[in-house]
């Protein structure tokens, strides 16, 4: 089953698609490259969607983008989301926490408030620090192995009493 818009790739585009469908750092672009490859090989849109694990409408968008801008459009990723107000202070926060690690999220939030003037709740601080690559290490008591018992020591001791 062939789609009405045939995706014909040049030799240089084939090399790019074959490389980036496995090794591009962005998962969405890898999926797009797989869609382009499947359509180039003659698969239908429904077949390409099932093979790559995306919806048919995603395949339609990839085809539209390919038709307008070829591979440059398919390889472009402009997704953006909200940016934290702490983002400009990222390096200052990182340096401070690497020099003297915080023991709790609350302590990290206090230190960030001192450094930046931005007061954030623990959940926001935890997410921001996780995005920076920090992880929380739980400290616990180190278990001590039991003392060795001598062979001559009975396994159960009778309690001593002072009464006769």
trRosetta pair geometry for C-beta under 8 A, 3 or more apart (Angstrom, degrees):
i j d omega theta_ij theta_ji phi_ij phi_ji
1 43 7.6 24 73 -169 79 44
1 44 3.8 -19 108 -44 105 133
1 46 7.6 -10 101 45 145 105
1 47 6.6 149 64 -20 111 127
2 6 7.0 -2 178 -93 115 90
2 42 5.6 -50 -101 -164 97 78
2 44 6.3 -121 -89 -81 10 77
3 6 7.2 164 76 -79 81 45
3 39 6.4 -28 24 -141 134 101
3 44 5.5 132 -53 -140 79 58
3 45 5.1 82 -88 -35 128 92
3 63 7.4 -109 144 -112 158 149
5 63 5.9 116 77 -174 137 122
5 67 6.4 -46 -171 -81 149 123
6 39 7.9 167 -157 161 39 91
7 36 6.0 -155 173 -157 155 68
7 39 4.1 68 16 117 135 110
7 40 4.7 -80 101 -74 105 65
7 63 7.3 -112 -67 -122 113 83
7 66 6.2 -6 -120 137 112 154
8 40 7.1 118 -110 -132 22 84
9 13 4.1 -136 -165 97 95 118
9 14 4.8 127 119 -63 127 75
9 17 6.4 -57 -135 -4 161 141
9 36 7.4 89 -69 158 127 107
9 40 5.0 -11 -6 -122 114 139
9 71 8.0 65 -128 -56 102 118
10 13 4.6 92 50 10 75 104
10 14 7.0 -131 95 -9 38 86
11 14 5.7 -50 -148 30 31 114
11 15 6.8 33 153 -19 62 102
12 15 5.7 -50 -154 32 35 113
12 16 6.7 34 149 -18 65 104
13 16 5.6 -52 -149 36 37 112
13 17 6.2 35 154 -19 69 106
13 70 7.3 -99 -108 178 137 110
13 71 5.4 -176 -136 -34 103 139
14 17 5.8 -55 -144 39 30 109
14 18 6.1 29 158 -18 65 108
14 40 7.5 169 -103 164 87 160
15 18 6.0 -56 -144 38 27 109
15 19 6.4 23 158 -16 62 110
16 19 6.0 -62 -151 39 28 107
16 20 5.9 2 165 0 68 117
16 71 6.0 76 97 178 144 160
16 75 8.0 -60 161 -67 127 138
17 20 6.4 -67 -132 48 24 95
17 21 5.8 30 169 -32 65 110
17 33 5.2 171 -149 -163 72 97
17 36 5.6 -122 -126 97 130 120
17 37 5.2 159 158 -73 126 94
17 40 7.3 99 109 1 172 153
17 71 7.2 -118 -63 -115 90 128
18 21 6.4 -46 -135 23 20 110
18 22 7.9 -5 166 5 49 106
18 37 7.4 110 -79 -106 57 130
19 22 7.2 -97 179 44 28 90
19 23 6.0 -50 168 39 69 119
20 23 6.3 -86 -117 60 34 75
20 24 4.2 42 -165 -49 85 110
20 29 6.7 -60 164 137 117 107
20 30 6.9 -144 151 -101 70 61
20 33 4.9 -168 101 -90 95 161
20 75 7.1 -28 167 -110 168 108
21 24 7.5 21 -69 2 14 107
21 30 5.8 100 -159 -158 40 68
21 33 3.8 -146 -84 115 77 117
21 34 5.0 120 -152 -66 114 67
21 37 5.7 -8 -76 -21 157 142
22 30 7.0 93 -84 -140 12 113
24 29 4.7 -93 130 96 152 115
24 30 5.0 -169 55 -66 105 79
24 33 6.7 139 -2 -8 137 143
24 75 7.9 -144 -122 -137 146 89
26 29 4.3 66 84 12 109 109
26 30 6.9 -177 93 -12 56 82
26 77 5.5 -120 -173 -42 172 167
27 30 5.5 -53 -152 33 36 115
27 31 6.5 37 151 -19 67 102
28 31 5.6 -50 -152 34 34 113
28 32 6.5 37 149 -20 65 103
28 77 6.5 121 78 -116 120 124
28 79 7.9 87 33 -20 161 139
29 32 5.3 -47 -146 36 38 115
29 33 6.3 41 153 -21 66 102
29 74 7.5 115 -145 145 80 74
29 75 6.0 55 -149 -137 124 53
29 77 5.9 -83 -56 -53 113 124
30 33 5.7 -54 -149 36 31 111
30 34 6.5 33 151 -19 63 104
31 34 5.6 -54 -151 35 33 112
31 35 6.5 36 149 -21 65 102
31 52 5.2 112 -158 174 81 120
31 53 7.2 -92 -128 65 117 88
31 54 5.6 109 172 -48 129 128
31 58 7.8 -21 135 150 126 139
32 35 5.5 -51 -152 32 35 114
32 36 6.5 34 151 -18 66 103
32 62 5.2 179 -142 -118 86 122
32 74 5.0 175 150 -175 128 96
32 75 7.8 -171 94 -78 136 39
33 36 5.6 -49 -147 36 35 112
33 37 6.3 37 152 -21 65 106
33 74 7.1 122 -77 142 61 125
33 75 7.9 45 -70 -87 101 78
34 37 5.6 -53 -145 37 32 113
34 38 6.3 33 156 -19 65 105
34 48 7.8 157 128 -166 78 88
34 51 7.1 -148 155 115 114 103
34 52 4.5 147 104 -106 124 114
35 38 5.9 -55 -148 36 29 109
35 39 6.3 23 156 -13 64 108
35 48 5.1 84 -141 165 69 122
35 49 7.7 32 -116 -78 106 50
35 52 5.4 -52 -66 -18 77 164
35 54 6.8 -42 -70 42 124 138
35 58 7.5 -136 -81 123 155 93
35 59 5.4 -166 -150 -118 129 78
35 62 4.7 61 103 96 146 169
36 39 5.9 -60 -147 41 29 107
36 40 6.2 33 153 -23 65 108
36 62 6.6 -128 -58 162 79 123
36 66 6.2 151 -109 -91 107 143
36 71 7.4 76 -153 -104 167 84
36 74 6.0 31 -55 -153 138 166
37 40 5.6 -53 -146 34 30 114
37 41 6.4 24 155 -15 64 108
38 41 5.8 -60 -150 40 30 108
38 43 4.2 -43 169 44 91 138
38 47 6.8 -162 170 111 126 92
38 48 3.9 153 101 -114 137 94
38 51 5.6 155 -102 65 149 145
38 52 6.8 -123 -10 -37 144 109
39 42 7.8 97 -176 -37 31 9
39 43 6.2 -84 -84 62 36 82
39 45 7.4 24 -96 -88 107 61
39 48 5.6 -3 -55 -77 79 154
39 59 7.7 147 -60 -165 122 105
39 63 6.9 166 -116 -92 167 98
43 47 4.2 -128 -177 97 103 125
43 48 4.9 133 107 -59 122 83
43 51 7.0 -26 -178 -2 165 144
44 47 4.6 94 54 10 78 106
44 48 6.9 -143 94 -6 39 88
45 48 5.7 -53 -144 37 31 111
45 49 6.3 34 155 -21 64 105
45 56 5.9 77 139 -150 106 90
45 59 4.7 147 -162 123 90 141
45 60 6.9 45 -159 -65 142 69
45 63 7.2 -48 -105 -37 116 141
46 49 5.7 -53 -149 34 30 113
46 50 6.5 27 154 -16 64 106
46 56 6.0 -13 -99 -102 62 118
47 50 5.9 -56 -148 37 30 108
47 51 6.2 28 155 -19 65 109
48 51 5.8 -55 -143 38 30 111
48 52 6.1 7 166 -1 66 113
48 59 5.3 122 92 -123 115 135
49 52 6.6 -68 -140 47 23 94
49 54 5.6 -100 -143 80 71 70
49 55 6.1 -15 -156 160 124 17
49 56 4.6 -56 -63 -81 164 58
49 58 7.0 127 -120 59 98 95
49 59 4.8 -91 -69 -28 94 133
50 53 7.8 28 -178 -71 26 37
52 59 7.9 140 45 -80 131 100
54 58 4.0 -90 159 77 121 146
54 59 6.5 144 95 -47 113 78
55 58 4.8 106 58 0 75 100
55 59 7.4 -134 103 -2 47 83
56 59 5.4 -48 -155 33 42 114
56 60 6.5 48 145 -23 67 100
57 60 5.2 -46 -150 32 39 118
57 61 6.6 41 151 -20 66 99
58 61 5.6 -50 -150 34 35 111
58 62 6.5 36 150 -20 65 103
59 62 5.6 -52 -149 35 34 112
59 63 6.4 35 152 -20 65 104
60 63 5.8 -55 -150 36 31 111
60 64 6.4 31 153 -18 65 106
61 64 5.6 -53 -147 37 33 112
61 65 6.2 32 155 -17 66 106
62 65 5.8 -56 -147 39 30 110
62 66 6.1 31 154 -20 65 108
62 74 6.2 51 -155 -121 84 103
63 66 5.7 -54 -144 38 29 111
63 67 6.2 32 155 -23 64 106
64 67 5.7 -54 -147 34 28 112
64 68 6.5 18 157 -12 63 109
65 68 6.0 -62 -148 41 30 105
65 69 6.2 -38 178 40 68 102
65 73 4.3 -164 174 133 90 118
65 74 5.5 131 114 -78 119 63
66 69 7.4 -88 -127 62 18 61
66 70 6.3 29 -163 -132 60 24
66 71 7.3 21 -127 -72 83 42
66 73 6.6 -163 -82 72 30 114
66 74 5.5 23 -80 -55 82 117
68 73 5.8 89 81 -68 91 170
69 72 5.2 -97 156 75 103 90
69 73 2.7 113 71 -40 124 119
69 74 7.5 -175 86 -16 97 62
69 76 7.7 -17 113 5 152 127
70 73 6.5 119 56 15 39 96
70 74 7.5 -82 131 1 37 101
71 74 5.3 -58 -146 41 44 111
71 75 5.8 36 158 -18 76 110
72 75 6.1 -60 -142 41 26 106
72 76 6.5 35 155 -35 61 105
73 76 5.8 -49 -148 18 32 115
83 87 5.4 -41 174 -13 96 156
84 87 4.8 134 70 -38 81 90
84 124 7.8 146 -130 -177 121 104
84 128 5.9 121 -144 -106 172 113
85 88 7.8 -37 176 17 47 96
85 118 5.7 173 107 -122 117 149
86 89 5.4 -72 -168 52 62 106
86 90 7.1 101 136 -70 79 65
86 93 6.9 28 177 -34 111 152
86 112 6.7 -13 -128 -169 130 128
86 116 6.4 17 -123 -172 78 178
86 118 5.9 -147 -80 79 84 153
86 120 7.1 -44 -49 -29 130 148
86 128 5.5 19 73 -147 146 153
87 90 5.8 -7 -163 -42 42 109
89 92 4.8 -59 -169 47 77 116
89 93 5.5 78 130 -27 92 102
89 112 7.7 119 113 -154 140 87
89 115 6.5 133 -176 124 134 111
89 116 4.5 -43 -81 -95 172 123
89 118 7.6 -168 17 17 150 127
90 93 6.0 -63 -150 38 25 108
90 94 6.2 24 156 -20 64 110
90 132 6.6 178 -156 -106 96 115
91 94 5.5 -51 -142 37 33 114
91 95 6.2 34 159 -20 65 105
92 95 6.0 -55 -149 35 27 109
92 96 6.4 25 154 -17 62 109
92 115 5.6 165 135 174 119 129
92 116 7.3 140 87 -69 134 91
93 96 5.9 -59 -148 38 29 110
93 97 6.2 16 160 -9 66 112
93 111 7.9 119 -137 116 78 102
93 112 5.9 17 -117 -109 117 92
93 115 6.3 158 -85 89 69 156
93 116 7.4 -16 -65 -38 104 122
93 129 8.0 -122 148 -95 128 82
93 132 7.3 -112 100 -91 117 166
94 97 6.2 -66 -145 44 25 101
94 98 6.1 21 160 -18 66 112
94 132 6.1 -157 -87 -175 101 134
95 98 6.0 -59 -142 38 26 107
95 99 6.3 25 159 -19 63 108
96 99 6.1 -58 -150 35 27 109
96 100 6.9 -42 173 46 62 88
96 111 6.1 175 139 162 135 124
96 115 6.0 -110 -31 -78 163 147
97 100 7.3 -84 -135 72 26 53
97 101 5.9 50 -179 -115 72 51
97 102 6.1 -46 -128 -8 96 94
97 108 6.7 28 -104 -126 123 101
97 111 7.3 131 -76 104 83 149
97 129 7.5 170 -127 -130 175 115
97 134 6.6 -33 133 -94 147 145
98 101 7.4 19 -120 -70 20 76
102 105 7.5 94 123 -96 132 19
102 107 4.2 172 -161 99 103 106
102 108 3.8 -176 59 -66 170 80
102 111 6.1 -136 -81 8 122 139
103 107 5.5 55 47 23 73 155
104 107 4.6 102 55 4 79 100
104 108 7.1 -141 98 -2 46 85
105 108 5.5 -53 -150 38 37 113
105 109 6.2 40 150 -22 68 104
105 122 4.4 78 125 -150 128 102
105 125 5.7 139 -174 91 93 120
105 126 5.2 -21 -127 -70 135 95
105 129 7.9 -152 -124 24 85 145
105 136 7.6 -37 -59 -93 91 135
106 109 5.6 -50 -147 34 32 113
106 110 6.5 35 152 -19 63 102
106 122 6.1 -36 -72 -88 64 114
107 110 5.7 -51 -149 34 33 112
107 111 6.4 31 153 -17 65 105
108 111 5.7 -54 -147 38 32 110
108 112 6.3 33 154 -19 65 106
108 125 5.5 149 105 164 108 131
108 129 6.3 -12 168 -61 154 150
109 112 5.7 -53 -146 37 31 111
109 113 6.4 34 153 -21 63 105
109 119 7.5 58 170 -156 99 62
109 120 6.0 -130 -139 73 101 76
109 121 7.3 -22 -129 -173 148 13
109 122 5.9 -84 -43 -88 142 59
109 125 4.4 -107 -82 -51 88 161
110 113 5.6 -55 -150 35 31 112
110 114 6.5 32 151 -19 65 103
111 114 5.6 -51 -150 35 34 112
111 115 6.3 27 154 -15 67 109
112 115 5.8 -58 -142 42 32 107
112 116 5.7 -16 174 21 69 115
112 118 6.7 -50 143 73 98 89
112 120 6.7 -29 99 30 138 109
112 125 6.3 -171 16 -121 151 113
113 116 6.9 -73 -123 56 19 79
113 117 6.9 41 -169 -128 55 12
113 118 6.5 -123 -109 76 57 40
113 119 4.7 34 -111 -92 119 70
113 120 7.6 -161 -68 16 89 67
120 124 4.2 -105 177 85 119 127
120 125 5.2 145 97 -54 116 85
120 128 7.5 46 111 -2 165 140
121 124 5.4 89 58 12 72 102
121 125 7.2 -143 98 -4 34 93
122 125 5.6 -60 -143 41 34 110
122 126 5.9 37 159 -24 70 107
123 126 5.7 -53 -146 34 28 113
123 127 6.5 25 156 -16 63 106
124 127 5.9 -55 -148 38 31 109
124 128 6.2 30 155 -18 65 109
125 128 5.8 -57 -146 38 30 111
125 129 6.2 24 159 -14 66 110
126 129 6.1 -60 -145 41 25 106
126 130 6.2 26 156 -20 63 109
126 136 7.9 -24 -137 -40 97 128
127 130 5.7 -55 -146 36 29 111
127 131 6.4 31 155 -19 64 105
128 131 5.8 -55 -152 35 30 112
128 132 6.6 28 149 -18 63 106
129 132 5.4 -53 -150 35 37 114
129 134 4.3 -47 168 55 95 129
130 133 7.8 89 -179 -44 31 10
130 134 6.5 -89 -84 66 33 73
130 135 7.2 63 -118 -93 75 59
149 153 4.9 -114 -179 67 97 132
149 155 7.7 87 134 -105 162 59
150 153 4.6 102 60 -10 83 101
153 157 8.0 -38 -178 -70 90 104
154 157 6.2 134 76 -82 104 59
